[in-house]
Amino acid sequence: MNTTYLFKNAHIIDPITKTDEVTSVLVENGFIKKIAKKISAEKNTNVIDCSGIILAPGFCDMHVHLREPGFEHKETIETGLTSAANGGYTAVACMPNTNPPIDSSAIVQYIKTQAEKSVPVVDLFPIACGTKNREGKELAPIAELAESGAVALSDDGSPVENADLLRRILEYSSMYNLPFIQHCETKSLVGNGVMNEGFVSTTLGMNAIPRIAETTMLQRDLQILEYVKGKYHAAHLSVKESIEIMRQAKKKKLQATCEVTPHHFSLTDEEVKSFNTNTKMNPPLRTQDDVDALLEGLRDGTIDVIASDHAPHSYDEKETEYIYAPFGIVGLETTIGLCITNLIETKILSWKQLIEKLSINPRIILSLPKIKIEMGEKANFTLLDAKKEWEVNVQQFKSKSKNSPFDKWKLKGKSFGIFNNGIFVESK
């Protein structure tokens, strides 16, 4: 097997080493041997022409639902990681709302083993439950989960509503340097809501989810965090008030971070008028004012991470009345295109800022090893064709599920390929 690769004439952008230049990278046995403008390719070297291609530290999606074990009709670890590789990710962290949930060392180990033997080019990091069986009643065995390799705790898909239980989770998880990732949603305010509460929901006569369902829990959680300390990460924030709450928390120097999804900064609740069930997600699509606030939060650094919240569902599950369809969409294969189209092309973010939110910051939050593009370091790259114009075709997704509202969208910018663990995979 040929283990030498030459990535020729790549535009390296690495926020950690502060590199921003066109050069070539020679990789041998999975490690960077040389970085120089001119490198001669020896016999049997795999030469990858990267003219016009950006080479960045490998992207990490810290919010992905892989559905295995228990819901393999939606996605498997193998299909999910294949989707991640095609979308430009060298690492993902998977949420614990499986069946059984990830609340024991045995399940953590099962997930890691499945990943290593199926798609070794993508590193998989399990996120374990904060509470037993994700029921929100008693603490999960945090020490056991940390020692078995869980990188964070979360009951995502559900919030931890019990305030005392959240306090205990933050206290115990901090002993193992694990962040707690909260799905901010006050269930009693959500009821049977299926979309954002506002003008559009009133027009359509749909049961709605008020914005305060998100903000009341976020505000409460941050007060608890300020009292007990610990590491707290708010998943998929969607309303402008939440961004301001996080902005104030950061001024207080709390260990609080947050993420947004591409669908929340690319779409509004106006899309629900189509009754396309692929516009149904949780939190729901909000208003243009909220989209503008998310974009400003990305620009000023209040928002640390862009994550896909990849949530696969089968065709049959989504092909039903709006009120009965499950929440969620797939996102691993559209995130990069949406980010380049809506953030880079519009000059909302610089390349450095975008790479920080897709690669550097997720790894910092999850305490993963830093990825640096310099001699002697392990080679872990995402390669981007920033100029490629393409049309989304869900039937070409590598994911087992095709539930995306972006089908037939024309985007600019796409993954060219990834390199990790000595393996190069070209995106299709």
N, C-alpha and C positions, 0 to 999 in steps of 0.2 A: 504493500500500500504506500502510495506516494504521500509523504507528510510535509512536503515543502511547498509553500504558497508564496507567490509574489503579487501583492496588490499594487498595481502600477498606476502612478499618476492620480492618486486619490486625494481629495480635499479633506484633510484631517481637521476635525473640529473637536477639541477636547477641553472642556472647561477646567478640569483639574490641573492639567499640565500647561494650560493656557496656550495650546497649540491651535493655530488657524492658518494652515498653509497647504499648498499642493505639493505632495511628495510621494514616495513609494515605501511600502512596508513589506519586509521579508519575514515570513513566519516559518519556523522549523519546529516540528514536534509539538505544536500547540503554543509555542512561546515566540515573542517578538525578538528576532535576531538582529535586525538592522532597520533603521529608518534613514533614508537618504533620497536626494533628488534623483540620482541615477544608481540603479542596482542592476548588475548583470545577472540574468537568469541562467543558472547552471542547468545541465541536462536533467530532464525529468521533473523540473519545477513546474507546478501548476501556475500559470500566469493569468491573472484576472485583470483585464483592462478596466480600470476605474476612472477613465477620463470623464469628467463631468459628474462624478459620483462623490457624495459626502461619506466619509468614514468616521463614525462616532463610537464612543463607548457603548457596548451592548445595551439595548433598551430593556427595561424591566417593568412589567405590568403588575402592580401590586394588588389588583382587584379583579380576579377572574373566577368564574364558576365552571369547574370541569365536570361536575355532575356524577363522577364516579368516586365511591361506590353508590349504587342504588338507582341511578337515573340514566343508565347507559343508552336509553333510546333517544336522549337529548344530545349527549356528548360523552366521550370517553377520555381518559387521560391521554391516550394516543392521538385521537382526532383533535383534541383541544390543543395539545402541544404542537401538532403538525400545523394547525391554524396559526398558532403563535409564531412559529418559525417562518411561515409564509408572510405573516404580517410584519415581520421585522424585529421580533423579540427574541433575546437570548435567555431571558429569565421571566418566569411568572410566579406569582404567589396565589394559591388557590384557597377559596373560601370554604368554610366547614359545613355548609348546609347540604350535606349529602345524607345518604341513608345506609348505614348508620352515620351520624355526624362524626366529625373528627374530634373526638373527646377522649381518646386513649392512645397510648404509645403504639399499640398494635396497628391502628389505622394510619397514624402518621408514617410508620415504617412501610406499610403496604403502599401508600401513595408514592413515597420516595422510590421504592423498588420498581413499581410499575413505570414510573417516569424514566428511570435509568435504563431499563431494558427496551423501552419502546421508542423514545425520541431523545437520544442522549445529547443532541445539539442544544436543547433547551433545558436550562436548570429549573427545577420545580421546587418551590419552597412552600410547605404546608402552613396554613394559618389554622390554628386550633380553636375550639370553642372556649368562650369565657365561662359558660355555665354547662353543667352536665346535660347532655342530650339537647343542647340549645333551648332548654325549656325556661330559662330565666328564673330558676328557683334556688339552685345551690351551685357553689363554685365547682368548676371542673378541676381535675387534678393538675394544677398549673406546673408544679415542679416536675412531674412525670412528663408532661407535654413539652416543657422547655428542654429537658434532658434528651428527649427523643428527636429533637430537631425542629419543632415548631418555631416560626420566626415572629409570630404575633398571635394575639387572641382576638376573637370576634364572635358575635352571634349573628353575623350579617345575614340579611333576609328578615331578621327580627332585631329589635333593639333590646338592650338590657334596661328595662323600665324601673326595676327596683333600685332605689337610690343607695340603700345600704349595701346591696350586692355589688353595684358598680364601684362603690368606695373600696370594698374588699378586693375586687379584681384589680383596681389600680394599685393598691398597696402591694398585693402579692406579685403581680406581674413586674413591678418595678424592681423587685429583688432579683429578677432574671433578665432585666433590661429588655423586656418585651413590651411593645406598644399595644394598647387596646384600641381596636378599630370599631367605632360605633356607627351603626345604622340609625341616624337621628330621626326618630319618628315616634311621636306620642300617639299610641294606637287608639286611645279613646277619642282623639280628635279626627282620626282618619275614617273610622266607621267603614262603610261600604264604598268609599270614594274610589274612583278609577282614573280621575284626571285632576288637573289644577283647578282650584276654586277661583272663579273670576267670570269675566264677561262671556267667554266662550262656553264655559260649563253651563252657565245660565241659559245661553242661547240654545244649547243642545239638550238641555234638560237632563244632564248627567249628574250622578252622585259625584261629589267633588272632595278633594283633599286640600284643606287650607294650608297656607304657607306657615302658619304658626305651629303646625304639627312638627315641622322641622326645627324651628327656632326655639321653641320652648324647651325641647330636650337638649339642644346644643348649649343653650344658656345655663341650664341646670348642671349639665355635665362639667362645664368649665368652672363653675363655682365649686363643685366637688374636687376637681383637679387642683384648683388653687389651694384648697384646704389640705389635701393629702399628698400632693405632688404625683409623680408617676409620668408615664408617656401616653398621650392621647392623640388619636388620629380620627378625624371626622371624614367618613366616606361620602362620596357623591353629593356634595352640597349643591343646592339648586336655586336658592332665593337670595336676593340682594341683602336682606337683613342678616343672613348667616355670614356673608362675607364681611360685613361690618363687625359682627360679633367676634369673628376670628381675628380681624385686624386689631381690635382692642385687646384680645387675649395675648397677641404677640407683643404688644406694647408693654404688657405686664411681665413679659419674659417667661410665660408658661411654656411647658414642653407640649405644645399643642400644634398639630399640623393638620392639613386638610387636602382633599383632592376634588377635582371635578371631572366629568366625563365629556367626551366630544359631542355626544348628543345633546347635552344640556347647554353647551355654548354654540350649537349649530342649528337647533330647532326651537320652535315655540309651540304653545298649546294650540295655535291656529292649525297645526298639522292634524289635530284630532278630528277636525271637521270631516276628514276623509273617511273616518271610522275604520281606518287601517289599523288592525290590532298590533302592528309593529310600531305604532306610536304610543303604545301603552307600556310604561316603565315606572319603576318606583325608586326614587321620587319621580313624580310626573314632570312632563315638559311644562315649563313656566312661561312667563311673558317676555316680551322684548326688553323691558326694563331689567328683568333678571338676567337675561343673556348679556346685556351691556355691563351689568355689575360683575358678572363672572369674568368677562373679558378684561375689565379694569383690575380685578383681583389677580388675574394671571399676569397682567402687565406690571403691577406694582409689587409682586412677590408675596402677596397675602396667601395665594393658593400655591402650595408646594409641588403638587403632583397632578399629572393628567393620567387617569386610569380608564380602562375601557368599560369596566363592570360587565364584561362579556358574560351574557346570561342566555345560553341556548335553550330553545324550546322546539319541539317537533312541529312539523307542518300541521298535523291534526289538532294539536293543542291550541295553536294560534288561529286556526281557520274555524272560528266560532264567533258568536256575538261578542261585542266589545266588553260587556260587563263580565263575561265568563272567561275571557282569555287571560292567561297568566301574564304577570308583569315581566318585562325584560326583553333585551335584544342582544344579538351577537355584535362584537365590536373589534375583535383582535385584528381583523384584516382591513378595517377601514380607518382605524385611529390615525395612522401616520398621514394618510391622504387628507383627512379632515383637518388635522393640525397644520399641515403645510398650506392647504387651501385657505383656511379661515384664520390662521394666526401668523404665518410667515408672509404669505402673499399680501396680506393686509397691513403688515408691519406692526402688528400688535406685539409680537415677540421677535427677538433676535434669535438666530440659530443657537447661540450659547444658552439663552434662557429656555428654549424649547428642549434642548438636550438635557439640561438640568432637571426639568420636570418629567422627562421620560426615562432618564437613566440614572443620574447622580442622586437626586433627592429620594426616590423610592429605596435605593440601596442604603442611604444614610438612615432613613426612618426604620428600616427593617434590620439594621446593623449587619448588613451583608458586606463582604469584602469590596473595597473600592476597585473600580475598573479604570486603569490608566493606559494610555497609548504611548508607551515608551519602551526602550530596549530592556530586555530581561523580564518584562511583565507577561503574564498569561494573555494570549490573544483572545479578545472577546469584543467583537465588533458588530455594529449594525451599519449596513451600507444603504444609502438612500439615493434614489434618482429624483432629485428635487424638481426637475423640469418635465418629467414624464406626465403627459396628459392621458387619462384613462377613464373608462366608464365602469362603474361598479356593476358586476354581474354576480348575484348571489349564488347562482348555480355553479360558479367556478370556485366558490369558497372551499377551503379544505376542512372547515368545521363541518360536523355532522348536521348541524342545524343552519337554516338560511334566514332566520327571522331578523331582517334588517330593514329599517325605513329608508335606507340610502340606496336601494336597488335602482339602477339606471342613473344615479347621480354622476355628473362629470366632475372629476377631481384632478388636482395637479399635485404631483408628488407621490412617490410610492416606494416601498422597500425594494431594493435591488437584490439584497441577500443578507445572510448573517454568517458569522464565523465564531465558533465556540467549541471548546473541548476537542480541538484538532479537526473539526468538521466544517466544511463550507456547504451551505445550502442556498441555492439561488431561488429567489421568489418568482412565482409564476403569475 
